[in-house]
Amino acid sequence: RIVQEKSDQIASLEKQIETLTEETRAEMTELLQAQTDAEYKASELHEANLEISTKMEALESEKIDLERRLEEAHNSDKVHADSITELENKVREKEEIIAALQNTLSEQNEKLQIES
């Protein structure tokens, strides 16, 4: 009788261990999936940041070219005031776009730091 009780207790403990092992496996699978998802999101954000940085560099270059042309226009007697105003507007527009891209980049970097 005692042997049967001990045998039942062992069987019960083995069943509990099996259940805990299955639960642990399921939790590990969920954690690994969450980690994979987070890494994928981080990768996407890094890629987006690279795109934004590339756009910003191109815009900076365009802005510098426009500023040079504007300087030349100011120094030339042949250029009309309309042309100068147009160049000034283009420079301002580039500056606004660059500022907006910098804000986006900052926000995405904050997201990356939060998710890390």
Contacts in CASP RR format, 6 or more apart in sequence:
PFRMAT RR
TARGET T0000
AUTHOR 0000-0000-0000
METHOD contacts of the structure
MODEL  1
RIVQEKSDQIASLEKQIETLTEETRAEMTELLQAQTDAEYKASELHEANL
EISTKMEALESEKIDLERRLEEAHNSDKVHADSITELENKVREKEEIIAA
LQNTLSEQNEKLQIES
38 115 0 8 1.000
41 115 0 8 1.000
42 112 0 8 1.000
42 115 0 8 1.000
42 116 0 8 1.000
45 108 0 8 1.000
45 111 0 8 1.000
45 112 0 8 1.000
46 112 0 8 1.000
48 108 0 8 1.000
49 105 0 8 1.000
49 108 0 8 1.000
49 109 0 8 1.000
52 101 0 8 1.000
52 104 0 8 1.000
52 105 0 8 1.000
52 108 0 8 1.000
53 105 0 8 1.000
55 101 0 8 1.000
56 98 0 8 1.000
56 101 0 8 1.000
56 102 0 8 1.000
56 105 0 8 1.000
59 94 0 8 1.000
59 97 0 8 1.000
59 98 0 8 1.000
59 101 0 8 1.000
60 98 0 8 1.000
62 94 0 8 1.000
63 91 0 8 1.000
63 94 0 8 1.000
63 95 0 8 1.000
63 98 0 8 1.000
66 87 0 8 1.000
66 90 0 8 1.000
66 91 0 8 1.000
66 94 0 8 1.000
67 91 0 8 1.000
69 87 0 8 1.000
70 84 0 8 1.000
70 87 0 8 1.000
70 88 0 8 1.000
70 91 0 8 1.000
73 79 0 8 1.000
73 83 0 8 1.000
73 84 0 8 1.000
73 87 0 8 1.000
74 84 0 8 1.000
END
